[in-house]
Amino acid sequence: MATSTSHQSIVSFASHRSSSSSSSTISQCLLREPLLNLPICKGFKIYSSLSYNNHTTSKKRNFCKIEAMASSQTETSVSSYNNNNLLSPSKNLPDLSKKKSNEAALILIRHGESLWNEKNLFTGCVDVPLTEKGVEEAIEAGKRISNIPVDVIFTSSLIRAQMTAMLAMIQHRRKKVPIILHDESEQAKTWSQVFSDETKNQSIPVIPAWQLNERMYGELQGLNKQETAERYGKQQVHEWRRSYDIPPPKGESLEMCAERAVAYFQDNIEPKLAAGKNVMIAAHGNSLRSIIMYLDKLTCQEVISLELSTGIPLLYIFKEGKFMKRGSPVGPTEAGVYAYTKSLAQYRQKLEEDSEVICS
């Protein structure tokens, strides 16, 4: 396996160039079912063969096989998405941003250290909170993104991701209040309504989604990682943890996790970005790796070597239908991250001006 790659120094893994007149295979995983064509960029095709059933979409997606096409073809993009497919709470959200632009910021944050991270246990979809260190990591993440605009937050349904999102937003200079939206029942939606327009304008909607949950580790959940390696053998546990398409007993593979996480991102989050909304996602190592695989067009071999540290934000700019990776903000006073786009620089300048007015 390739050496693990820190998310702060992710490099471009492949140069997308047209090849000779015959098609050449770049990377191919073991596929078990007929292929579904999902074109993603000029000169490349991406195929799907996943048998995992996703409740959020009837399409089957996978990112296992990429083939370089023989000649330069007209650039195609992933199919457009219907805003009516968004989660029901988001349909009724007030327009918290007056900005109408084809550029938006996307912030990804893996939750801070959890109690089971600390104990070296397989956590998966078990709902455990942050440690004191995890709380500190979430607060530090918030400081790093305190000058980057956020209009809507998506989290998993697990408390450690939600805690991270809330603690991070407390540090934001806009001082807007993150409010978790509930759509589990009509009564929950009715009872959690906000009836003040002024209050709505001073809040940020937080949309939880189980599709962004951590990979489900099946019968490994709650087991100590070291003891599990001693019981089943290091090689077997290594395959369960780091292969792309081999699930642990009664659990999910990374491939299966990617199926639900990427489908949700495409159907619910990408339309927000396309509408000019700035989005933050607080989620988990494997669900975020899946999304980064989609954003950076990684192969299944490249994604298994991708490592994400807890509590470290990663910034992307979405512009004209493309995602541009901008790394991790070092801190709120670091100038470089705000110079990547004119709009980010203007946003920070406005924050500075508003701060001076309040202090005067």
Secondary structure as GFF3:
##gff-version 3
##sequence-region A 1 360
A	DSSP	beta_strand	5	6	.	.	.	ID=ss1
A	DSSP	three_ten_helix	7	9	.	.	.	ID=ss2
A	DSSP	beta_strand	24	27	.	.	.	ID=ss3
A	DSSP	beta_strand	36	41	.	.	.	ID=ss4
A	DSSP	beta_strand	44	48	.	.	.	ID=ss5
A	DSSP	beta_strand	65	68	.	.	.	ID=ss6
A	DSSP	three_ten_helix	83	85	.	.	.	ID=ss7
A	DSSP	alpha_helix	88	91	.	.	.	ID=ss8
A	DSSP	beta_strand	103	110	.	.	.	ID=ss9
A	DSSP	alpha_helix	115	118	.	.	.	ID=ss10
A	DSSP	alpha_helix	132	144	.	.	.	ID=ss11
A	DSSP	beta_strand	152	155	.	.	.	ID=ss12
A	DSSP	alpha_helix	159	170	.	.	.	ID=ss13
A	DSSP	beta_strand	177	180	.	.	.	ID=ss14
A	DSSP	alpha_helix	186	191	.	.	.	ID=ss15
A	DSSP	alpha_helix	197	201	.	.	.	ID=ss16
A	DSSP	beta_strand	203	208	.	.	.	ID=ss17
A	DSSP	three_ten_helix	210	212	.	.	.	ID=ss18
A	DSSP	three_ten_helix	218	220	.	.	.	ID=ss19
A	DSSP	alpha_helix	225	232	.	.	.	ID=ss20
A	DSSP	alpha_helix	234	242	.	.	.	ID=ss21
A	DSSP	alpha_helix	254	264	.	.	.	ID=ss22
A	DSSP	pi_helix	265	269	.	.	.	ID=ss23
A	DSSP	alpha_helix	270	274	.	.	.	ID=ss24
A	DSSP	beta_strand	279	283	.	.	.	ID=ss25
A	DSSP	alpha_helix	285	296	.	.	.	ID=ss26
A	DSSP	alpha_helix	300	303	.	.	.	ID=ss27
A	DSSP	beta_strand	306	307	.	.	.	ID=ss28
A	DSSP	beta_strand	313	319	.	.	.	ID=ss29
A	DSSP	beta_strand	322	327	.	.	.	ID=ss30
A	DSSP	three_ten_helix	336	339	.	.	.	ID=ss31
A	DSSP	alpha_helix	342	359	.	.	.	ID=ss32
###
